[in-house]
Amino acid sequence: METNKYLNDITEIKNIMNRSSRFISLSGLSGVLAGIYALIGAGFAYVKLKDTSAANYENFSGRSSSLSGSSVVSDLTLIAIAVLVAAVITGFIMTLKKSKKSGEKIWDSTSKRLVFNFAIPLIVGGIFCLVLMQQGAAGLVAPATLIFYGLACVNASKYTMGDVRYMGLAFIGIGLVSTQFIGYGLYFWALGFGVCHILYGSLMYYKYDRN
């Protein structure tokens, strides 16, 4: 009995240390919804590319600067921003609800470190993508967004659930593979931001949120 008490005490101490060093209120369902938003956005982008003769998807290879200077880039950027805003708002609301339920503060030193480490690769990646479009290499934008997002997840994973690291590695892998299939970046983008987010979010929900 005394041994069990010691084991329970040790387990409780480990749980307290884990909560103090990691932000564990990320919502799995917000990941699922982010994936759905991404697939919807990819659908709109595909229709836009298909219906615009100047931006025929087979020519979306980045080997010329014609796409970079067209209105198609503006439309695709708006779609991407809309997906991002919807995902961020949904994630914030659902994470706020989960943190209140678990009694965890949503904005403390741990969550600040999480946001900071997540934001650095994203900001660098966003600037790099702008440079790619400026240089007429639009076909590499989709792989770059996947790779830098994956790096952001890996970088931030030490401040939240460890499973985020594996999702980040999956994004990096998909991004690297997509560099060898220029012209099909939208499909890989949908696979990463859409399918991977849905799979990861579902896994996180059944692993952490159901209870």
ABEGO torsion letter per residue (X at the ends): XAAAAAAAAAAAAAAAAAAAABBAABBAAAAAAAAAAAAAAAAAAAAAAAABAAABAAABAGABAAAAABAAAAAAAAAAAAAAAAAAAAAAAAAAAAAAAAGBBABBAAAAAAAAAAAAAAAAAAAAAAAAAAAGBAAAAAAAAAAAAAAAAAAAAAABBAAAAAAAAAAAAAAAAAAABBGAAAAAAAAAAAAAAAAAAAAAAAAAAAX
